[in-house]
């Protein structure tokens, strides 16, 4: 892009004006009150931008919109505050851009108009929980808000004192004053800087499992509420499909889905499916407890950079109400590309593969916003961050993937060969890990399932043994192996097809409740153990391999999402056939 520059005539006015326009970078005359990361609106169209550098009496502003039409001499208005977004209950069920502006009715192209335009007016029921004259501290509950999830009106983090006014119960708009605390008016809607984490009383250990409904994840690589996950995988390995399934079925209270630089048709599919799905927890629409931030690949680059911070701020807003929130970022690689492009425009010295030297710090700061916490009001809530990573060519040594693996607690690595073999989800049991597994094993034991860790370890061991033998089978053939190793190969097939594999398109198998997952694990392991016992007692491996295992392989489809009886029946049928073969 070419730069337009001009020397302004002397003017007694101290009003800031645009000095130079170079693509999305705009230089303005800088008053002394301007600080880094302050919001600035540019020109008569009031394009939003953010101060990214200050040199003497000149500030460089990164515009969040196309700067066509801006010219030297046009006005620039510093807002005296950092880039902030409007937080309110009406975010639920909405679709927004990277600056949290509603996309409903925006047409083919998003129209500019400020960093956070409010959505259509809407009223919500309010029930007060404090009386006039009471003294409250920051984060205390002032009332309850009727919505698809249990929302609360809280005293803002910087507000405490005596309650001098409380609104009557009934319907109120989000901008109505519902309480006055210490002289400060409290509304449902509030503003918060996107790059500043919301305060908490303290962080808690992440030791409560987040059930995703995906067996490969919940069994082998579980994640705790308040933990972090990276999902690396090349093109076509099913990252978006896996994240969509988790958004649909995980047992979080609120889902914040950030489509960061993804293709528009993929985001359209996500939004359409969320709109049509019924929430298994409430019976209403799943979209009613989902906030979608859609910053697609054709939207402004710097809005993409801000979108992950916007999503984290929205997640923390609902977390502070004592809710469990899952933040899905698809994908952080596109976000990192925005950082690289911005660094290039600013003339920073490039580091690995052109990324800025601060890439690792930026990734760490983003994933650090995940936590299980004790809120200022004494409730417990959590934000779990799940970030997709799209390594170019599947190269997991590239900087974004390599740095991300350092900061996350869980890694769900997607395997191209599994994906091409139509094995869904294509989570590699060889390249993935979960650092939460030990803490969650203790949690399962407290809940009465003391064998959870043993079952998980047994499944992982059998899958690893089958993988070890796979190359040998290709070389010498299955018949050249000893009987016990032949059964190990069979065990790997049974585990992959009857347990780990899952159909996202099947009404019975798209979601697997914990009890169904446990029943399938028990059934498959029981059959495998019986096969090993038979060959150890002298039975021919050929006879065992010839048994029809179809009832066990189809049990995940014949049993409903939370049914266990059909699984037990399939197990007993296969065991009977094994006895006949022996």
FIFILO-800412 format. One record per residue: residue in three letters; x, y, z of N, C-alpha, C in turn. Coordinates in steps of 0.1 Angstrom, whole numbers, plus 5000, padded with zeros to 4 digits. Layout:
# residues N
alaXYZXYZXYZ...
This chain:
# residues 582
unk500849885000500050005000500950135000unk500450234993501250354993500850445004unk501750525009501550615020501150755015unk500150815022499750955019500251035030unk501051135027501551225038501351365034unk501351455044501151595042501751675054unk502251795051502651885061501551975064unk501051975076499952055080500352205082unk499552295078499852435081499752465096unk500452565100500352605114498952635118unk498652585130497252605135497252625150unk496652715155496652745169495852635177unk494952565170494152465176494952345180unk494652285192495352165196494552045193unk493552055185492751945181493551845173unk493551715178494351615170493751595156unk494651575147494251555133495151445127unk494751385116495451285109496651345102unk497851295104499051345097499351255084unk499151125086499551035075498750915075unk498450855063497650735062498550635054unk498950525060499650415053498950285055unk498050255046497250135048496350155060unk496450055069495750055082496450135093unk497650175090498450255100498150405098unk497750475108497450615107498250695117unk499050795113499750875122498850995125unk498751035138497951145142498851235151unk498451365152499151455162498651415175unk499551405185499351335197499251435209unk498151455215498051535227498651465239unk499051535249499851475261499051365268unk497651365267496851275274496751135268unk497251125256497050995249498050895254unk497650765256498450665262498350545252unk499350455254499350335246498050255247unk497550195236496450115236495150195238unk495150325238493950405239493150385226unk491850395227490950395215490950535209unk490950535195490850655188489850635177unk488950735174488050725163488550825152unk488550775140489250845129488250895118unk488351025114487651075103486151095106unk485351135096483951155098483251025099unk483750915094483150785095483350725108unk484250785117484450735130484950595130unk486050575122486650435122487350415135unk487150295141487850275154489350235151unk490150275160491550235160492150235174unk493450185175494050165187495550225186unk495950295196497250355196498250245199unk499250225189500150115190501650165192unk501850295190503150355192503050505194unk503950565202503950705205505450755203unk505650855194506950905192506851055193unk507251115205507151255207505651305207unk505351395197504051445196503251375185unk503651255181502951185170502651045176unk501451005174500950865178500650795165unk500950665165500550575154499350495159unk498350495150497050425154496850315143unk496550195149496250085140494650085138unk494250105126492750115124492249975123unk490949955128490349825128489349815116unk489449905107488549905095489349955083unk488849935071489449985059489450135059unk490650185056490950335058490750415045unk490050355035489850435023488950555026unk489350665021488650795023489350875034unk490150815043490850905053491950975046unk492251095050493251185045493851275055unk495151325053495651415063494751535065unk494651575077493851695080492451655086unk492051525084490851475089490951465105unk489851485112489851475126490251345132unk490851345143491151215151490751245165unk489951155171489351185185489851075194unk490851095202491251005213490050995223unk489750875227488650845236489050845251unk490350845254490850845267490650715275unk490450605268490250475274490750365265unk491150255270491550145261490450085253unk490750005243489749935235488849845245unk487549875245486649805254485449755247unk484749655253483549605247482449615257unk481249615252480049615260479649475264unk479549455277479149325283477749335289unk476849235284475549245289474849105287unk473749075293473148945291472648915277unk472449025269471949005256473048965246unk474248935251475248875243474848725239unk474148665249473748525246472948515234unk473248415226472448395214472848475202unk473848575204474148665193475348625185unk475548685174476748665165477348805164unk478648815166479348945167480648935159unk481149055155482449055149483549065160unk484849085155485949085165485949195175unk485149295173485049405183483749405190unk483049285189481749265196480649355191unk480649385178479549455171478649345165unk477349355167476449255162476449245147unk476449125142476449105127474949085122unk473949075131472649055126472249185118unk471749155106471349265097472449355091unk473649305092474749385087474849375072unk474249275066474349255051475549185047unk475949195034477049125029478349185035unk478449315037479649375042479349445055unk480149435065479949495078480149645077unk479149715082479249865081479949915094unk480750015092481450065103480550155112unk480950185124480150265132480550265146unk481850255149482350255163482650115167unk483350095178483949975183482949875188unk481749915193480849825200479449885200unk478849875188477449925187476449825194unk475549885202474649795210473649715201unk473249595205472249525197470849585199unk469849515193468549565194468049565208unk467249675212466849685226466049555230unk466349515243465649395248465549405263unk464449355268464249365283464449225289unk464949225302465149105309464549115323unk464049005328463449005342464549025352unk464249095363465249125373464649105386unk465349025395464848995409465949045418unk465649155426466749205435467049105447unk468249095451468649015462469349095473unk469249225472469749315483468649415486unk468749485497467749585501468549715502unk467849825502468449955504468949965518unk470150025519470850035532471849925534unk471849815526472849715528474149755523unk475249705528476549735524477049615516unk477649635504478149535495479549565491unk480249455488481649465483481649435468unk482749455462482949435447482649285445unk481849255435481549125431480349065438unk479749125448478649075455477349075446unk476448975448475248965440474249065444unk473849145435472749245437471449195433unk471349105424470049055419470248935409unk469148875405469248765395468548815383unk469048765371468548805358467948675352unk466748685347466148575341466648555327unk467248435324467748405311467848255309unk468448215297468548075295469548005304unk470448075311471248035321471148125333unk471648075345471448155357472448275357unk471948395354472748515353472448595366unk473448675370473448755382473848895379unk473248995386473749135385474749145397unk475949175394477049185403477449335405unk477949365417478649495420479849495412unk480149595404481349605395482649585403unk483749545397484949525405485549645412unk485149765407485649885413484649955421unk483649885426482449945432482149875445unk481949945456481549895469480950005477unk480249965488479650065496478150035499unk477450145503476050125507475150125495unk474150045495473150035485472050145488unk472050245480471050355482469850345473unk469850255464468650235455468750095448unk467550035448467449905441466149915433unk466249865420465049865412464049765416unk462849785413461749695416461849565407unk461349455412461349335404460449355391unk460949295380460149305368461049315356unk460549355344461249365332462049495331unk463349485328464149605326465049595314unk465449705308466349705297467749685303unk468749645295470049625300470749755303unk470249865298470849995301470150075312unk469150015318468450075329469250065342unk469150165351469850165364469150075373unk469749965377469049875386469449885401unk470549955403471049975417472050085417unk472150155429473150255431473950215443unk475250185441476050135452477250235454unk477350295466478350385469478350505459unk477250545455477150655445477350625431unk477650495428477850445414476550375409unk476150415397474950345391475450215385unk474650115387474949975383473849935373unk474249895361473349845350473749705347unk472849635340473149505334474349515325unk474349625316475349645306476549715312unk477749675309478949735314480049735304unk481049805306482149815296483449765303unk484249685295485549635301486549635290unk487849675293488949665284489249525280unk489349495267489549355263490849295266unk491849375268493249325271493549315286unk492549345294492849345309491949235315unk492549125320491849025327490949075338unk489749025340488949065351489449005364unk489349085375489949045387489148925394unk489848845402489248735409489848735423unk489148665432489648655446490948565446unk490848455440492048365439491748255429unk492848195424492648085414492647955422unk491847865417491647735423492347625415unk492647505421493147395414492047345403unk492547315392491647265381491547115383unk490547065390490446915392489046865391unk488246935383486846885380486746855366unk486346735361486446705347485446785339unk485746825327484846885317484446765308unk483246725308482846615300482446675286unk483146625276482846675262481946595254unk481646465259480846375251481646305240unk482946335238483746265228484646165236unk484446035233485045935241486645935240unk487145965228488645965227489246075236unk488446175238488946285247488646255261unk487446225265487046205279487846095285unk488145985277488745875283490345885283unk490845915271492345915270493046045274unk492446155270493046285272492046385278unk491646365290490646445296491146585300unk490146675300490546815304489746855316unk490346935324489646985336488947115333unk487947155341487347285340488347385345unk488547485336489547585340490947555334unk491047455326492347415320492447465306unk493547425299493747475285494047355276unk493647365264493847265254494247325241unk495147255234495547295220495147175211unk494647205199494147105190494947125177unk496147085175496847105163496546995152unk496447035140496146945129496247015116unk496646945106496746995092495447005086unk495447055074494147075066493446945064unk492146935067491346815065491446715076unk492046745087492046645098490846655108unk489946755105488746755113488846845126unk489646955126489747035138488347105140unk487847165129486647245131485447155135unk485347035129484346945133484446905148unk485646875153485746835167485446945176unk485847075173485447185181483947215181unk483347195169481947215169481247115177unk481646985177481046885186481246915200unk482346965204482547005218481647125222unk481547215213480647335216479247285217unk478847185210477447135211477147055224unk478146975228477846865237478546885251unk479546965252480246975265479347025276unk479646995288478647035299479047165306unk479447265298479647395303478347475303unk478347575311477047665312476947755300unk478047815295478147905284479247865275unk479047875262480047855252480347985245unk481548025244482048135236482848085225unk482348095212482948035201483548155192unk484848155191485548255184486048205171unk485448235160485948205146486948305142unk488248275144489348375142489948345128unk489548425118490248405105489748285097unk488648215102488248105094487448145082unk487248045073486448065061484948095065unk484348185057482948225060482048115059unk482148015050481247905049481247815061unk482447795067482547715079481847785091unk482047915092481347985103479847985101unk479447995088477947985085477447855090unk478147745087477747615092477647605107unk478647665114478647655128477347735134unk477147855128476047935133474647865130unk474547805118473347735114473047615123unk474047535126473847425134473547455148unk474247555154473947595168472447655169unk472047715158470647765158469647655158unk469947545151468947445150468947335161unk470147325168470247225178469447255191unk468947145196468247155209469247135221unk469247225230470147205242469647095250unk470446985252470046875260469846905275unk470447025279470347055293469047135297unk468647215287467547305290466247275282unk466447205271465347175262465147295252unk465847405254465647515244466747515233unk466947625227467947625217469347635223unk470247555217471647555221472247695220unk471847765209472347905207472048005218unk471047975226470648065237471648075248unk472647975248473747995258475047995251unk475048045239476248055231476548195227unk477748245227478148375221479148345210unk478848385198479648355186480348485182unk481648485182482448595176482948545163unk482448605152482748555139483648655132unk484948635132485848725125486448645114unk485748645102486248555092487448615084unk487948535075489148565068489148695060unk487948735056487848855048487548985056unk487548965069487349085078488649145082unk488649265087489949335090490849255098unk492149265095493249185101493349215116unk493349345120493549375134492249345142unk491049345136489949295143490049145147unk490749075138491048935141492048925153unk492949015153493949005164493149035177unk492249125177491449165189490449055193unk490048975183488848885186489148785197unk490348735198490548635209490548705223unk490948825224490848905236489448935239unk488648965229487248995231486548865236unk486848755230486248625235486648595249unk487848615253488248595267487548685276unk487348815273486648905281485248865283unk484548825272483148775274483148655283unk484048565281484048445289484248475304unk485148565307485348605321484148675327unk483448755319482148815323481148715328unk480948605321480048505326480648425337unk481948405337482648325348482448395361unk482448525361482348605374480948585380unk479948535372478648505377478548365383unk479648295384479748165390479348055380unk479648085367479347985356480647925351unk480447805345481547735338481447765324unk482547825318482547875304483647805296unk483347765284484247715275484547815264unk485747855262486147945251486847865241unk486247865229486847795217487447895207unk488647885204489347975195489747895183unk489147925171489447855159489747955148unk491047975145492147915151493248015156unk494047975165495048065170496148095160unk496248005150497248025140496948145131unk495648165128495248285121495448415129unk495248395142495548515151497048545151unk497848445151499248465151499748525138unk499048485127499348545114499048695114unk497948735121497648875122498648955130unk499248885140500348945148501548965139unk501848865131502948875122502748985112unk501649005106501349105096501449245103unk500949255115501049385122502449415125unk503249325130504649345133505449395121unk505049335109505749365097505449515093unk504149555095503749695092504449795101unk504749745113505349835123506849845122unk507449755113508849755110509649685121unk508949595129509749525139510649415132unk511749385139512649285134511949145135unk511849075125511248945125512048835133unk511348745139511948635146511748505137unk511448395144511248265136510048285126unk510348245114509448245103508648375102unk509248485105508648615104507748655115unk507448565125506648605136507348705145unk506648785152507248885161507948805173unk508948875178509748815189508848785202unk507748865203506948845215505748745213unk505848665202504848565200504548475212unk505648415218505448325229504748395241unk505148525243504548595254503048625251unk502648655239501248675235500448555237unk501048435233500248305234500148275249unk501148295257501148265271500048355278unk500048485274499048575281497648535277unk497348485265496048445261495648315269unk496448215269496048085276496048105292unk496748205296496748235311495448285316unk494548325307493248375311492248265314unk492748135311491948025315492247995330unk491147955338491347925352490047885358unk490147805368489047785378489347885389unk488347965393488548075402487548075413unk487848145424486948195434486748345430unk485448375427485148515422485248615434unk485148735431485148845441483948825450unk482848775445481648755453481648625461unk482648545459482748415467482248295459unk481748305447481248195439482448125432unk482248005427483247945419482847945404unk483747965396483547965381484747925374unk484647905361485847865354485747905339unk486947925333487047945319488047845313unk487547755305488347655298488647705284unk489947715280490247765267490747645258unk490047635247490447525237490747605224unk492047595220492547665208492947565197unk492447585185492847505174494147575168unk495047485163496247535157496347465143unk496647545133496747505120498147515114unk499047415118500447425113500547405098unk501247495091501347485076501947355072unk501247275064501747145059501847045070unk501147065081501146975092502446975100unk503347075098504647085105504447135119unk504547035129504347075143505547135149unk506647155142507847225147507747375144unk506747425137506647565134506347645147unk506647775147506647845160505347845168unk504147865161502947875168502647745175unk502747635168502447505175503447475186unk504747495183505747465193505647545206unk505347675204505147755216503847725224unk502847695216501547655222501647535231unk502347435226502547315234503147335247unk503947445248504647475261503647525272unk502547585267501647655277500347585280unk500047485273498747415275498847295283unk497747265290497747145298497447015291unk496647025280496246915272496546935257unk496946835250497146845236496346735229unk495446775220494746675212495246685198unk496246615195496946615182496146535172unk495746595160494946525150495846465140unk495646335137496546265128495946255114unk496746285104496246295090495846155085unk496646045089496345915084495045865090unk494745895103493445855108492345925101unk492546055098491546135092491246085078unk492246045070492045995057491445855057unk491645785068491045655070489545665075unk489045785076487745825080487445775095unk488545785103488445755117488145895124unk486945915129486646035136486346005151unk486846085160487746205158489146145156unk489946215148491246165144492346205154unk492046195167492946225178493946115179unk495246155178496346055178496646015193unk496545895196496845845210498345835212unk499145855201500545845203501145985205unk500546085199501146225199500446315209unk499346275215498546365224498946345238unk498546435247498846415261497746495269unk497646455282496846535292497546545305unk497946665309498546685322497546685333unk496246685329495146695339494746555344unk495246445337494746315340494946265354unk496046305360496346255374495346325384unk495146455382494146525391492746475389unk492346445376491046395373490846255378unk491846175378491746035383491346045398unk491946135405491546155419490146195421unk489746285412488346335412487346225409unk487646135399486846015397486745925408unk487945905415487945815427487045875438unk487146005440486246065450484746045447unk484446045434483046025429482645885429unk483545795433483145655434483645565423unk484345615414484845535403486345525404unk486745435413488245415416488945345405unk488245285396488945205385489145295372unk488745425373488845505360490345505355unk491245535364492645545360493145415354unk492845305361493245175356492745145342unk491445175340490845145327491545235316unk491745365319492445445310493845395306unk494545355317495945305314495945185306unk494945095308494844965301494544995286unk493645085283493345115269494545175262unk495245275269496345335263497445235260unk497645145269498745035267498344945256unk497144905254496744815243496844885230unk496445015229496645085217498045105213unk498945135223500345145220500945015215unk500544905221501044775217500644745203unk499344775200498844745186499644825176unk499944955179500745035170502144985168unk502644935179504044875178504144755169unk503044675169503044555161502544575146unk502044695144501444725130502444715119unk503644775121504744765111505244625109unk505244555120505744415119504744325111unk503444355113502444275106502544305091unk502744435088502944475074504144405067unk505144375076506344315070506344165069unk505844095079505843955079504543885079unk503443965081502143905081501643865095unk500343865096499743845110500043695114unk500043605105500243465109501543435114unk502543525112503943495117504043535132unk503143605137503243645151502743535161unk503343545173502843455183501343475187unk500643375192499243395194498843515203unk499643545213499243655222499443785215unk500443795207500643925200499543935189unk499043825183497943835173496743885180unk496543845193495343905200495544045203unk496844095206497044235208496644315196unk496944265184496544335172495044345171unk494344225174492944225174492344325184unk493044335196492544425207492644565202unk493744605194493744735189492644775180unk492244675171491144695162489844715169unk489644625179488344635187488244775194unk489344815200489344945207489145065198unk489745055186489645165177488145175171unk487645065167486345065161485145065170unk485245005182484144995191484145105202unk485245165204485345255215485845395211unk487045405205487645535202486945605191unk486545535181485945595169484545635173unk484045745167482745805171482145875159unk480845865156480245925145479546055149unk480046165143479446295146478046315140unk477746225130476446235123475446145128unk475746065138474745965143474046015155unk472746015155471946065167472345985180unk472645855178472945775190474445795194unk475345835185476745825188477445965188unk476746065184477346195183477846245197unk477046205207477346235221477346105229unk478446095237478545975246478646015260unk477545985268477546025282478645945290unk479045995301480045925309479745775312unk478445755315478045615318478145525305unk477845575294477945495282479445475278unk480245575280481645555277482245445287unk481945455300482445355309481945215306unk480645205301480145075297480845015285unk481145105275481845055263483345015267unk483945085275485345055280485344915287unk484344905296484344775303484044655294unk483044675284482744575275483844525267unk484544625261485644595252486844525259unk487144585271488244525279487944385283unk486644355287486244225291486444125280unk486044165268486144075256487644045253unk488444155253489844135251490544045261unk490144065274490743975284490343835282unk489143815278488643675275489443615263unk489643695253490443645242491843605246unk492443685254493843655259493843525267unk492843515276492743395284492543265275unk491843275264491643165256492843115249unk493643215243494843175237495943125247unk495943185259496843135269496542995273unk495242955272494842815276494942715265unk495442765253495742665242494842685230unk493842775231492942795219493742855207unk493342815195493942865183493643015181unk494643095178494443235175493543255163unk493643165153492743175141491343165145unk490943075155489643055159489043175166unk489943235174489443355181489243475172unk490243485162490043595153488843575144unk488443455141487343425132485943455139unk485943485152484643505159484043635153unk482743645152482043765147481843855159unk482643965159482544065169481644185166unk480844165155479944275150479044335161unk478444255170477544315180478344415189unk479544385192480344475201480744595193unk481144575180481544695172480444785169unk479244735169478044825166477344865179unk477844835191477144875203477145025205unk478145095200478045245201476945305193unk476545235183475445285174474045235179unk474045115184472745055189472345105202unk473245155210472945215223472745365222unk471745425229471545565229472745635235unk472645775235473745855241474045825255unk473045775263473345745277472845605281unk472745515272472245385275473445295277unk473245195286474345105289473844955287unk472544935288472044795287472344735273unk472144805262472544745249474044715248unk474844785255476244755255476544625262unk475944615274476144485281475644365274unk474444385267473944275259474844235247unk475444335241476444305230477644235236unk478144275247479244215254478944065256unk477844035262477443905265477343815253unk476843875242476643795230478043755224unk478943845224480343815219481043715228unk480843735241481443635251480943495248unk479643485246479043355243479643295230unk479843375220480443325207481943285209unk482643355218483943315221484043175228unk483043155237483043025243482742915233unk481942935224481642835213482842815205unk483642915202484842905194485942825201unk485942835215486942775222486742615223
